[in-house]
Amino acid sequence: MDSSSQSHCSFPLPDTMPVMVLGDCYLFPGCLLPLFIFEERYRLMLAHALKTDRMFCIGTRVKNDSGGYDLLPVSTAGLIRACKKQEDGTSHVMLQGVRRIQLNSWQQEKPFVIANVQPLETIIETESAYINELKDRSLDLLPDAASCAGDSMRNLRAALHKIECPELVCDILSYHFVRRSTTQRSLLMEPCLEKRYDILLSELERVQEDA
């Protein structure tokens, strides 16, 4: 494959999407993020999303060099898989990441943010055999089954080996096994799948050495 080859991911997206701003929160495609919605602006955001396409994204707030905060220009479009509203007006939401997106501009800032968005395509630069090798190497670096939940870890590794999409496996491992926010940020923002795996492998090797 050449550098213009891209992921097969084609989940349809709207042109605009509500944004829930959170500090150091990273959602990846294929993963589930539980949220508790209690602020009034996000209650309004949730109601808007449920009435339209059931989608919103996380706007990750990070500190900038001047001491203030910026939003990352990259996020993951999230689909509301479950929503339970409480008597006090708060809600428990399960948000499923479906596809990386670029936040281009703001269509609305109050009472909640709505961004103009576009899909962020994944670039794949090498043959699938090499990508699958990176996938297998990453799975081999998962915590030893004897040291964490035994059968559960073995079952997880087996299930991930069966997933044919190496991009999805990389995202699942990034979400569940990477703890440093700076590394999660790099993994979310990197468009090249091989480079994502390089970042992931370095982090998993570091964790294994520290164990």
Z-matrix of the N, CA and C atoms (Angstrom, degrees):
N
C 1 1.464
C 2 1.519 1 110.61
N 3 1.349 2 116.93 1 147.18
C 4 1.449 3 119.32 2 174.41
C 5 1.516 4 110.25 3 -94.74
N 6 1.344 5 116.61 4 178.66
C 7 1.453 6 120.66 5 -172.91
C 8 1.514 7 113.02 6 -68.79
N 9 1.326 8 118.90 7 -9.39
C 10 1.452 9 119.80 8 178.33
C 11 1.517 10 112.91 9 -90.44
N 12 1.328 11 117.07 10 -6.93
C 13 1.457 12 120.80 11 178.40
C 14 1.517 13 109.37 12 -67.21
N 15 1.343 14 115.38 13 140.06
C 16 1.451 15 119.33 14 -173.11
C 17 1.517 16 111.48 15 -131.78
N 18 1.341 17 114.07 16 168.93
C 19 1.454 18 120.97 17 178.09
C 20 1.522 19 110.79 18 -60.49
N 21 1.317 20 115.89 19 152.67
C 22 1.459 21 120.75 20 177.77
C 23 1.521 22 111.40 21 -77.24
N 24 1.312 23 118.76 22 -6.66
C 25 1.463 24 122.42 23 -173.38
C 26 1.528 25 110.37 24 -57.68
N 27 1.333 26 116.64 25 127.12
C 28 1.458 27 119.88 26 -177.78
C 29 1.521 28 111.95 27 -138.64
N 30 1.329 29 117.21 28 30.98
C 31 1.466 30 119.96 29 179.61
C 32 1.526 31 108.58 30 -60.37
N 33 1.350 32 118.15 31 125.33
C 34 1.465 33 119.86 32 -177.67
C 35 1.528 34 111.60 33 -68.25
N 36 1.323 35 115.69 34 138.67
C 37 1.461 36 121.01 35 -177.28
C 38 1.519 37 110.24 36 -126.63
N 39 1.338 38 116.94 37 148.14
C 40 1.467 39 119.57 38 170.89
C 41 1.525 40 110.01 39 -73.97
N 42 1.327 41 116.32 40 166.44
C 43 1.463 42 120.63 41 179.15
C 44 1.523 43 112.42 42 -79.44
N 45 1.325 44 117.18 43 -20.21
C 46 1.466 45 122.04 44 178.31
C 47 1.516 46 109.21 45 -129.23
N 48 1.337 47 115.72 46 153.86
C 49 1.461 48 119.91 47 -177.60
C 50 1.524 49 110.83 48 -152.90
N 51 1.346 50 117.99 49 134.14
C 52 1.461 51 120.14 50 173.35
C 53 1.523 52 110.89 51 -61.85
N 54 1.327 53 115.92 52 151.23
C 55 1.461 54 122.07 53 -177.15
C 56 1.526 55 109.64 54 -125.24
N 57 1.317 56 116.80 55 126.26
C 58 1.464 57 122.67 56 172.97
C 59 1.523 58 107.30 57 -100.53
N 60 1.327 59 116.82 58 114.92
C 61 1.456 60 121.41 59 -174.32
C 62 1.524 61 110.12 60 -86.74
N 63 1.328 62 116.55 61 122.16
C 64 1.470 63 122.83 62 179.81
C 65 1.528 64 109.00 63 -137.77
N 66 1.308 65 116.21 64 151.34
C 67 1.456 66 121.22 65 178.68
C 68 1.512 67 112.35 66 -85.18
N 69 1.338 68 116.49 67 128.60
C 70 1.468 69 122.64 68 175.53
C 71 1.528 70 112.98 69 49.84
N 72 1.310 71 116.55 70 44.34
C 73 1.466 72 121.37 71 176.95
C 74 1.523 73 108.00 72 -116.39
N 75 1.327 74 116.60 73 126.32
C 76 1.462 75 121.56 74 -174.86
C 77 1.524 76 109.74 75 -128.55
N 78 1.312 77 115.73 76 118.84
C 79 1.459 78 121.85 77 175.13
C 80 1.521 79 108.18 78 -105.91
N 81 1.337 80 116.19 79 137.58
C 82 1.456 81 121.28 80 -180.00
C 83 1.523 82 110.14 81 -115.33
N 84 1.339 83 117.18 82 151.70
C 85 1.463 84 119.82 83 176.25
C 86 1.526 85 111.90 84 -55.68
N 87 1.330 86 115.18 85 139.53
C 88 1.453 87 120.67 86 178.80
C 89 1.510 88 114.35 87 85.12
N 90 1.330 89 117.81 88 -0.64
C 91 1.458 90 121.55 89 -175.95
C 92 1.530 91 110.80 90 -115.64
N 93 1.328 92 116.02 91 160.23
C 94 1.461 93 122.68 92 -176.92
C 95 1.521 94 110.54 93 -111.71
N 96 1.326 95 116.17 94 134.07
C 97 1.458 96 122.09 95 179.18
C 98 1.525 97 109.24 96 -121.96
N 99 1.351 98 118.10 97 114.50
C 100 1.470 99 119.84 98 175.64
C 101 1.533 100 110.06 99 -78.79
N 102 1.311 101 116.59 100 136.11
C 103 1.463 102 121.88 101 -178.36
C 104 1.525 103 110.31 102 -132.93
N 105 1.325 104 115.20 103 146.47
C 106 1.456 105 121.84 104 174.00
C 107 1.519 106 107.24 105 -112.61
N 108 1.311 107 116.88 106 114.13
C 109 1.457 108 122.82 107 -175.88
C 110 1.525 109 109.23 108 -96.85
N 111 1.346 110 116.19 109 113.94
C 112 1.468 111 118.89 110 -178.71
C 113 1.522 112 113.51 111 -131.73
N 114 1.348 113 118.64 112 -28.26
C 115 1.463 114 119.80 113 178.75
C 116 1.523 115 110.41 114 -68.39
N 117 1.347 116 115.61 115 145.10
C 118 1.455 117 120.02 116 -176.43
C 119 1.529 118 111.90 117 -58.87
N 120 1.344 119 117.13 118 -42.13
C 121 1.469 120 118.61 119 -178.10
C 122 1.519 121 111.67 120 -63.18
N 123 1.335 122 116.37 121 -32.88
C 124 1.458 123 118.57 122 -179.53
C 125 1.527 124 111.98 123 -83.98
N 126 1.328 125 117.14 124 -23.00
C 127 1.466 126 118.86 125 169.52
C 128 1.529 127 109.55 126 -63.89
N 129 1.329 128 115.73 127 -42.52
C 130 1.465 129 120.44 128 177.43
C 131 1.527 130 110.83 129 -65.64
N 132 1.328 131 116.12 130 -40.49
C 133 1.460 132 120.75 131 177.80
C 134 1.522 133 111.16 132 -61.21
N 135 1.330 134 116.25 133 -44.18
C 136 1.459 135 121.03 134 -179.02
C 137 1.525 136 110.43 135 -64.28
N 138 1.326 137 116.96 136 -43.09
C 139 1.462 138 120.49 137 178.98
C 140 1.531 139 110.48 138 -61.20
N 141 1.332 140 115.59 139 -41.01
C 142 1.469 141 120.31 140 177.75
C 143 1.527 142 110.45 141 -62.17
N 144 1.328 143 116.68 142 -46.48
C 145 1.464 144 120.46 143 -178.41
C 146 1.525 145 111.63 144 -62.90
N 147 1.322 146 116.87 145 -41.57
C 148 1.463 147 120.39 146 -178.55
C 149 1.525 148 111.90 147 -67.53
N 150 1.318 149 116.36 148 -28.61
C 151 1.458 150 120.01 149 179.84
C 152 1.527 151 112.07 150 -82.71
N 153 1.310 152 117.88 151 -16.41
C 154 1.468 153 120.98 152 -177.02
C 155 1.528 154 110.24 153 -108.95
N 156 1.343 155 117.60 154 -104.42
C 157 1.470 156 119.62 155 -173.70
C 158 1.530 157 113.80 156 -110.49
N 159 1.352 158 116.32 157 12.68
C 160 1.475 159 122.11 158 177.59
C 161 1.530 160 112.14 159 60.25
N 162 1.324 161 116.96 160 32.34
C 163 1.459 162 119.62 161 -178.79
C 164 1.523 163 111.36 162 -128.37
N 165 1.333 164 115.28 163 144.10
C 166 1.457 165 123.02 164 164.98
C 167 1.514 166 107.83 165 -154.69
N 168 1.325 167 117.59 166 171.73
C 169 1.457 168 120.66 167 -178.65
C 170 1.522 169 110.10 168 -130.66
N 171 1.315 170 115.21 169 166.41
C 172 1.455 171 122.05 170 176.39
C 173 1.524 172 108.57 171 -94.75
N 174 1.334 173 116.29 172 124.87
C 175 1.454 174 120.73 173 172.13
C 176 1.516 175 108.52 174 -94.82
N 177 1.317 176 117.47 175 105.46
C 178 1.461 177 121.21 176 -174.23
C 179 1.522 178 110.49 177 -78.73
N 180 1.324 179 115.75 178 120.72
C 181 1.461 180 121.97 179 -179.23
C 182 1.521 181 109.52 180 -90.80
N 183 1.354 182 115.78 181 125.03
C 184 1.461 183 120.86 182 -179.38
C 185 1.527 184 109.18 183 -129.68
N 186 1.319 185 116.07 184 149.17
C 187 1.465 186 121.11 185 -178.57
C 188 1.519 187 110.06 186 -73.90
N 189 1.340 188 116.30 187 138.56
C 190 1.458 189 120.31 188 178.91
C 191 1.527 190 111.07 189 -103.13
N 192 1.311 191 116.92 190 177.61
C 193 1.468 192 122.30 191 -174.23
C 194 1.529 193 113.04 192 -66.51
N 195 1.319 194 117.28 193 -23.81
C 196 1.470 195 120.43 194 -178.63
C 197 1.520 196 112.73 195 -88.54
N 198 1.329 197 117.31 196 2.55
C 199 1.460 198 121.11 197 178.62
C 200 1.510 199 114.04 198 93.75
N 201 1.328 200 116.95 199 -4.72
C 202 1.453 201 120.63 200 176.43
C 203 1.519 202 110.78 201 -93.30
N 204 1.337 203 115.11 202 -159.16
C 205 1.463 204 119.57 203 -178.20
C 206 1.524 205 110.83 204 -131.34
N 207 1.312 206 114.94 205 145.02
C 208 1.458 207 122.30 206 174.45
C 209 1.522 208 108.75 207 -124.38
N 210 1.341 209 115.27 208 161.81
C 211 1.455 210 120.34 209 171.43
C 212 1.520 211 108.67 210 -98.36
N 213 1.331 212 116.00 211 136.62
C 214 1.459 213 118.84 212 174.96
C 215 1.523 214 109.70 213 -60.57
N 216 1.315 215 117.55 214 141.14
C 217 1.465 216 120.37 215 179.64
C 218 1.527 217 113.24 216 -77.30
N 219 1.337 218 116.76 217 -6.52
C 220 1.460 219 121.50 218 -179.86
C 221 1.524 220 109.38 219 -117.28
N 222 1.317 221 116.14 220 139.21
C 223 1.458 222 121.75 221 178.08
C 224 1.522 223 108.35 222 -144.58
N 225 1.323 224 116.05 223 -171.66
C 226 1.462 225 121.98 224 173.94
C 227 1.515 226 108.46 225 -126.20
N 228 1.314 227 116.22 226 123.92
C 229 1.462 228 119.81 227 175.34
C 230 1.517 229 108.79 228 -61.16
N 231 1.329 230 115.62 229 132.44
C 232 1.454 231 120.12 230 -177.97
C 233 1.524 232 111.73 231 -117.02
N 234 1.314 233 115.67 232 137.64
C 235 1.456 234 122.24 233 178.07
C 236 1.522 235 109.06 234 -105.92
N 237 1.322 236 117.14 235 129.50
C 238 1.468 237 121.74 236 179.72
C 239 1.523 238 108.49 237 -72.67
N 240 1.335 239 115.24 238 109.11
C 241 1.461 240 120.31 239 179.86
C 242 1.519 241 112.19 240 -88.95
N 243 1.328 242 116.55 241 -30.22
C 244 1.463 243 120.49 242 178.80
C 245 1.516 244 108.31 243 -151.41
N 246 1.335 245 115.45 244 145.89
C 247 1.457 246 120.77 245 178.23
C 248 1.521 247 108.70 246 -149.09
N 249 1.328 248 115.61 247 123.74
C 250 1.461 249 120.48 248 178.58
C 251 1.521 250 108.81 249 -122.93
N 252 1.333 251 115.48 250 113.97
C 253 1.460 252 120.56 251 -178.85
C 254 1.516 253 110.67 252 -88.89
N 255 1.327 254 115.32 253 135.00
C 256 1.462 255 121.18 254 -179.46
C 257 1.534 256 110.07 255 -91.58
N 258 1.326 257 116.08 256 166.54
C 259 1.468 258 121.02 257 -179.40
C 260 1.519 259 112.13 258 -62.44
N 261 1.343 260 117.76 259 -27.91
C 262 1.465 261 120.56 260 -179.18
C 263 1.521 262 113.32 261 -85.27
N 264 1.317 263 117.33 262 5.05
C 265 1.458 264 121.02 263 177.71
C 266 1.515 265 114.87 264 93.59
N 267 1.334 266 117.73 265 -10.55
C 268 1.465 267 120.53 266 175.65
C 269 1.531 268 109.05 267 -77.64
N 270 1.323 269 115.72 268 165.30
C 271 1.466 270 119.61 269 -178.14
C 272 1.520 271 111.08 270 -141.96
N 273 1.307 272 115.57 271 145.92
C 274 1.463 273 122.40 272 169.76
C 275 1.522 274 107.24 273 -101.83
N 276 1.326 275 115.94 274 126.03
C 277 1.462 276 121.70 275 -174.66
C 278 1.522 277 110.08 276 -124.97
N 279 1.324 278 115.84 277 140.84
C 280 1.459 279 120.85 278 170.54
C 281 1.525 280 107.21 279 -111.78
N 282 1.336 281 114.93 280 114.03
C 283 1.463 282 121.32 281 -176.39
C 284 1.524 283 109.57 282 -104.95
N 285 1.333 284 117.07 283 126.02
C 286 1.462 285 121.52 284 178.79
C 287 1.523 286 110.12 285 -103.19
N 288 1.336 287 116.01 286 123.33
C 289 1.453 288 120.01 287 175.68
C 290 1.514 289 110.76 288 -69.05
N 291 1.334 290 116.40 289 133.95
C 292 1.466 291 118.69 290 -177.46
C 293 1.521 292 113.82 291 -120.78
N 294 1.347 293 117.88 292 -32.27
C 295 1.467 294 117.86 293 -177.54
C 296 1.522 295 110.63 294 -165.54
N 297 1.341 296 116.71 295 140.57
C 298 1.461 297 120.44 296 174.81
C 299 1.521 298 110.43 297 -63.73
N 300 1.333 299 115.26 298 143.00
C 301 1.453 300 120.49 299 178.40
C 302 1.520 301 110.59 300 -137.14
N 303 1.319 302 114.85 301 158.48
C 304 1.462 303 123.27 302 173.87
C 305 1.523 304 107.50 303 -104.85
N 306 1.357 305 116.11 304 130.09
C 307 1.460 306 120.95 305 174.80
C 308 1.527 307 106.96 306 -89.74
N 309 1.310 308 117.79 307 113.32
C 310 1.462 309 121.17 308 -171.79
C 311 1.521 310 113.81 309 -94.73
N 312 1.318 311 117.29 310 -42.17
C 313 1.468 312 121.68 311 -177.80
C 314 1.521 313 108.01 312 -164.05
N 315 1.331 314 115.06 313 171.85
C 316 1.461 315 119.86 314 -177.93
C 317 1.526 316 110.10 315 -102.53
N 318 1.311 317 116.34 316 123.44
C 319 1.460 318 120.70 317 173.55
C 320 1.526 319 110.16 318 -84.30
N 321 1.341 320 115.61 319 -30.14
C 322 1.465 321 121.81 320 -178.24
C 323 1.520 322 108.30 321 -151.42
N 324 1.334 323 116.87 322 142.34
C 325 1.463 324 120.87 323 178.26
C 326 1.526 325 112.62 324 -116.10
N 327 1.314 326 118.42 325 -24.41
C 328 1.465 327 121.84 326 178.58
C 329 1.524 328 109.47 327 -135.92
N 330 1.344 329 117.90 328 146.85
C 331 1.472 330 127.30 329 3.00
C 332 1.533 331 113.74 330 -76.51
N 333 1.339 332 116.60 331 -11.22
C 334 1.462 333 121.17 332 173.67
C 335 1.525 334 107.18 333 -143.24
N 336 1.312 335 115.57 334 159.94
C 337 1.463 336 120.75 335 -175.29
C 338 1.530 337 110.85 336 -79.38
N 339 1.322 338 115.68 337 134.90
C 340 1.462 339 122.13 338 168.40
C 341 1.522 340 106.75 339 -123.51
N 342 1.337 341 115.87 340 126.27
C 343 1.461 342 121.25 341 -177.16
C 344 1.521 343 110.93 342 -106.71
N 345 1.322 344 115.60 343 148.84
C 346 1.461 345 121.24 344 166.14
C 347 1.527 346 106.90 345 -81.61
N 348 1.319 347 116.54 346 126.25
C 349 1.463 348 120.20 347 -171.90
C 350 1.527 349 110.76 348 -127.80
N 351 1.330 350 114.27 349 161.74
C 352 1.461 351 120.91 350 171.61
C 353 1.514 352 108.50 351 -147.05
N 354 1.327 353 117.54 352 152.11
C 355 1.469 354 120.39 353 179.77
C 356 1.526 355 110.64 354 -61.44
N 357 1.327 356 115.90 355 143.76
C 358 1.457 357 121.60 356 174.21
C 359 1.525 358 107.40 357 -105.85
N 360 1.307 359 115.77 358 106.98
C 361 1.460 360 120.19 359 -175.35
C 362 1.527 361 111.47 360 -73.06
N 363 1.317 362 115.09 361 144.66
C 364 1.460 363 121.04 362 175.23
C 365 1.525 364 109.44 363 -89.35
N 366 1.315 365 115.63 364 131.46
C 367 1.466 366 121.70 365 179.92
C 368 1.530 367 109.05 366 -96.37
N 369 1.320 368 115.86 367 131.28
C 370 1.470 369 121.79 368 177.42
C 371 1.521 370 107.63 369 -120.46
N 372 1.326 371 116.63 370 118.25
C 373 1.468 372 121.08 371 -169.86
C 374 1.527 373 114.14 372 -101.38
N 375 1.325 374 117.65 373 -13.03
C 376 1.468 375 119.07 374 -174.57
C 377 1.525 376 110.68 375 -127.57
N 378 1.322 377 115.22 376 178.68
C 379 1.460 378 121.07 377 -179.21
C 380 1.526 379 111.09 378 -68.17
N 381 1.329 380 115.25 379 153.20
C 382 1.464 381 121.00 380 -176.67
C 383 1.529 382 111.72 381 -62.13
N 384 1.336 383 117.53 382 -30.72
C 385 1.470 384 120.03 383 -179.66
C 386 1.526 385 110.46 384 -61.08
N 387 1.333 386 116.98 385 -40.50
C 388 1.466 387 120.03 386 179.42
C 389 1.525 388 110.71 387 -69.14
N 390 1.328 389 117.48 388 -39.83
C 391 1.459 390 121.03 389 177.63
C 392 1.525 391 110.42 390 -61.21
N 393 1.320 392 116.38 391 -42.30
C 394 1.463 393 119.74 392 178.95
C 395 1.527 394 111.59 393 -66.81
N 396 1.332 395 116.30 394 -31.44
C 397 1.468 396 119.80 395 175.08
C 398 1.527 397 110.18 396 -64.55
N 399 1.325 398 117.27 397 -41.69
C 400 1.465 399 121.04 398 177.21
C 401 1.529 400 110.45 399 -63.25
N 402 1.303 401 116.08 400 -39.97
C 403 1.467 402 120.95 401 176.93
C 404 1.533 403 110.65 402 -59.33
N 405 1.338 404 116.71 403 -49.21
C 406 1.465 405 120.83 404 -179.07
C 407 1.534 406 111.55 405 -63.22
N 408 1.321 407 116.86 406 -39.84
C 409 1.472 408 120.25 407 178.45
C 410 1.522 409 110.90 408 -62.75
N 411 1.313 410 116.22 409 -39.53
C 412 1.467 411 120.04 410 179.04
C 413 1.530 412 111.11 411 -65.40
N 414 1.314 413 116.58 412 -43.27
C 415 1.464 414 120.01 413 -179.73
C 416 1.525 415 111.09 414 -65.77
N 417 1.331 416 117.12 415 -33.35
C 418 1.465 417 120.56 416 177.91
C 419 1.521 418 111.93 417 -67.09
N 420 1.344 419 117.16 418 -20.78
C 421 1.462 420 121.09 419 -178.65
C 422 1.525 421 113.32 420 -91.86
N 423 1.327 422 117.42 421 1.75
C 424 1.458 423 119.05 422 177.14
C 425 1.523 424 109.66 423 -63.34
N 426 1.343 425 116.95 424 154.88
C 427 1.469 426 119.76 425 -179.64
C 428 1.516 427 111.86 426 -50.89
N 429 1.326 428 116.12 427 144.74
C 430 1.452 429 121.71 428 -178.94
C 431 1.520 430 110.52 429 -60.90
N 432 1.326 431 115.87 430 135.46
C 433 1.463 432 120.47 431 -176.94
C 434 1.518 433 112.55 432 -58.67
N 435 1.334 434 116.78 433 -31.19
C 436 1.463 435 119.66 434 -178.03
C 437 1.520 436 111.96 435 -70.43
N 438 1.336 437 116.73 436 -21.55
C 439 1.462 438 119.33 437 -174.61
C 440 1.517 439 113.52 438 -100.84
N 441 1.317 440 118.27 439 -9.39
C 442 1.457 441 117.58 440 178.97
C 443 1.517 442 111.57 441 -150.62
N 444 1.293 443 115.56 442 103.43
C 445 1.459 444 125.52 443 172.42
C 446 1.520 445 114.60 444 60.92
N 447 1.318 446 117.86 445 17.71
C 448 1.459 447 123.23 446 169.73
C 449 1.515 448 115.88 447 40.09
N 450 1.331 449 116.13 448 -102.88
C 451 1.464 450 121.56 449 -175.35
C 452 1.518 451 112.03 450 -59.43
N 453 1.324 452 117.89 451 -36.59
C 454 1.466 453 120.97 452 -178.73
C 455 1.524 454 111.04 453 -61.03
N 456 1.332 455 116.42 454 -43.02
C 457 1.459 456 119.38 455 179.75
C 458 1.521 457 111.43 456 -68.55
N 459 1.313 458 116.89 457 -40.25
C 460 1.466 459 120.00 458 178.07
C 461 1.529 460 110.67 459 -63.13
N 462 1.324 461 116.26 460 -42.14
C 463 1.464 462 120.52 461 179.11
C 464 1.521 463 111.31 462 -65.61
N 465 1.333 464 116.44 463 -39.44
C 466 1.460 465 120.38 464 178.51
C 467 1.520 466 110.74 465 -63.18
N 468 1.328 467 116.08 466 -46.62
C 469 1.459 468 119.55 467 -179.36
C 470 1.533 469 110.62 468 -61.18
N 471 1.333 470 116.39 469 -42.25
C 472 1.459 471 120.85 470 179.82
C 473 1.525 472 110.78 471 -63.83
N 474 1.327 473 116.60 472 -41.27
C 475 1.461 474 120.68 473 -179.67
C 476 1.527 475 111.25 474 -65.83
N 477 1.320 476 116.88 475 -40.38
C 478 1.461 477 120.46 476 179.79
C 479 1.522 478 111.65 477 -69.47
N 480 1.332 479 117.09 478 -33.65
C 481 1.467 480 119.91 479 176.26
C 482 1.529 481 110.70 480 -61.87
N 483 1.327 482 117.12 481 -31.36
C 484 1.465 483 121.08 482 -176.70
C 485 1.525 484 112.50 483 -78.87
N 486 1.331 485 117.52 484 -17.71
C 487 1.464 486 120.18 485 179.87
C 488 1.525 487 108.92 486 -70.85
N 489 1.306 488 117.02 487 124.33
C 490 1.466 489 121.29 488 -174.67
C 491 1.527 490 113.36 489 -79.77
N 492 1.330 491 117.00 490 -19.42
C 493 1.465 492 120.27 491 -177.67
C 494 1.530 493 110.13 492 -91.60
N 495 1.339 494 119.19 493 106.74
C 496 1.466 495 120.92 494 -178.41
C 497 1.529 496 112.50 495 -66.42
N 498 1.322 497 117.66 496 -26.54
C 499 1.467 498 119.59 497 177.25
C 500 1.522 499 110.39 498 -64.98
N 501 1.327 500 116.79 499 -43.15
C 502 1.458 501 121.12 500 178.77
C 503 1.527 502 110.67 501 -62.50
N 504 1.328 503 116.96 502 -42.71
C 505 1.472 504 120.23 503 178.91
C 506 1.520 505 110.55 504 -61.21
N 507 1.333 506 117.11 505 -43.24
C 508 1.461 507 120.91 506 179.15
C 509 1.529 508 110.79 507 -59.89
N 510 1.339 509 116.67 508 -42.17
C 511 1.458 510 120.10 509 -179.50
C 512 1.521 511 111.77 510 -67.85
N 513 1.324 512 117.19 511 -40.65
C 514 1.469 513 120.56 512 179.09
C 515 1.525 514 110.77 513 -63.22
N 516 1.326 515 116.71 514 -44.31
C 517 1.468 516 120.30 515 178.59
C 518 1.528 517 111.04 516 -65.83
N 519 1.330 518 116.67 517 -38.72
C 520 1.473 519 120.39 518 179.62
C 521 1.525 520 110.66 519 -62.96
N 522 1.305 521 116.21 520 -39.66
C 523 1.466 522 121.11 521 -176.86
C 524 1.528 523 111.80 522 -73.37
N 525 1.316 524 116.64 523 -41.50
C 526 1.469 525 119.92 524 -171.21
C 527 1.526 526 114.77 525 -95.43
N 528 1.338 527 118.41 526 -21.31
C 529 1.458 528 119.26 527 -173.05
C 530 1.524 529 114.52 528 -121.27
N 531 1.320 530 117.57 529 -1.96
C 532 1.469 531 120.81 530 175.82
C 533 1.516 532 107.89 531 -105.03
N 534 1.325 533 116.28 532 124.55
C 535 1.463 534 120.75 533 -174.94
C 536 1.524 535 113.14 534 -105.56
N 537 1.307 536 118.17 535 -24.28
C 538 1.466 537 120.17 536 -177.56
C 539 1.524 538 109.68 537 -78.58
N 540 1.325 539 115.75 538 125.11
C 541 1.461 540 119.85 539 -174.75
C 542 1.526 541 112.04 540 -64.35
N 543 1.335 542 117.34 541 -33.82
C 544 1.462 543 119.00 542 179.71
C 545 1.533 544 110.98 543 -65.20
N 546 1.322 545 116.48 544 -35.81
C 547 1.465 546 120.21 545 177.82
C 548 1.518 547 110.99 546 -72.73
N 549 1.331 548 117.17 547 -40.81
C 550 1.459 549 120.18 548 175.70
C 551 1.530 550 110.59 549 -58.58
N 552 1.318 551 115.71 550 -40.77
C 553 1.464 552 120.90 551 179.18
C 554 1.535 553 110.35 552 -60.83
N 555 1.321 554 116.05 553 -45.47
C 556 1.465 555 120.16 554 179.58
C 557 1.523 556 111.48 555 -62.82
N 558 1.327 557 116.18 556 -40.66
C 559 1.461 558 120.92 557 -178.99
C 560 1.524 559 111.34 558 -67.55
N 561 1.326 560 116.92 559 -36.81
C 562 1.456 561 119.91 560 179.35
C 563 1.523 562 111.65 561 -70.26
N 564 1.339 563 117.03 562 -39.30
C 565 1.458 564 120.97 563 -172.08
C 566 1.522 565 114.23 564 -86.70
N 567 1.325 566 118.07 565 -17.05
C 568 1.470 567 121.01 566 -176.62
C 569 1.538 568 110.53 567 -74.06
N 570 1.326 569 118.37 568 120.51
C 571 1.472 570 119.97 569 -179.03
C 572 1.527 571 114.37 570 -79.14
N 573 1.334 572 117.64 571 -23.00
C 574 1.464 573 121.35 572 -175.74
C 575 1.532 574 110.57 573 -89.20
N 576 1.321 575 117.19 574 123.93
C 577 1.459 576 120.87 575 -175.95
C 578 1.525 577 112.19 576 -64.27
N 579 1.329 578 117.59 577 -40.82
C 580 1.468 579 119.60 578 178.93
C 581 1.532 580 111.04 579 -60.27
N 582 1.320 581 116.95 580 -41.47
C 583 1.467 582 120.50 581 179.52
C 584 1.515 583 111.10 582 -68.49
N 585 1.332 584 117.27 583 -35.01
C 586 1.470 585 119.92 584 174.56
C 587 1.519 586 110.33 585 -59.75
N 588 1.341 587 115.37 586 -44.78
C 589 1.466 588 118.63 587 179.86
C 590 1.527 589 111.15 588 -65.72
N 591 1.322 590 117.93 589 -35.56
C 592 1.468 591 120.24 590 176.30
C 593 1.536 592 110.60 591 -60.53
N 594 1.324 593 115.73 592 -44.08
C 595 1.479 594 120.17 593 178.66
C 596 1.518 595 110.13 594 -64.25
N 597 1.329 596 116.18 595 -45.29
C 598 1.463 597 121.02 596 -179.00
C 599 1.521 598 111.53 597 -62.90
N 600 1.324 599 117.21 598 -45.63
C 601 1.459 600 120.50 599 -179.45
C 602 1.528 601 111.50 600 -61.89
N 603 1.322 602 116.89 601 -41.68
C 604 1.470 603 120.39 602 178.75
C 605 1.522 604 110.75 603 -61.50
N 606 1.322 605 116.17 604 -40.34
C 607 1.469 606 119.72 605 -179.26
C 608 1.523 607 111.45 606 -70.21
N 609 1.327 608 117.50 607 -43.04
C 610 1.454 609 120.00 608 179.06
C 611 1.526 610 111.66 609 -65.14
N 612 1.320 611 116.71 610 -36.68
C 613 1.470 612 120.54 611 176.36
C 614 1.528 613 110.45 612 -65.84
N 615 1.323 614 116.63 613 -39.79
C 616 1.471 615 120.49 614 178.52
C 617 1.523 616 110.78 615 -62.69
N 618 1.325 617 116.17 616 -44.26
C 619 1.469 618 120.81 617 179.90
C 620 1.506 619 110.25 618 -63.40
N 621 1.343 620 116.50 619 -41.18
C 622 1.468 621 120.35 620 -179.26
C 623 1.535 622 110.09 621 -64.83
N 624 1.317 623 117.57 622 -39.81
C 625 1.467 624 120.32 623 179.75
C 626 1.530 625 111.94 624 -67.59
N 627 1.342 626 116.50 625 -32.20
C 628 1.470 627 120.79 626 -178.85
C 629 1.525 628 112.43 627 -80.30
N 630 1.328 629 115.96 628 -16.54
C 631 1.490 630 119.45 629 -175.39
C 632 1.522 631 110.79 630 -69.60
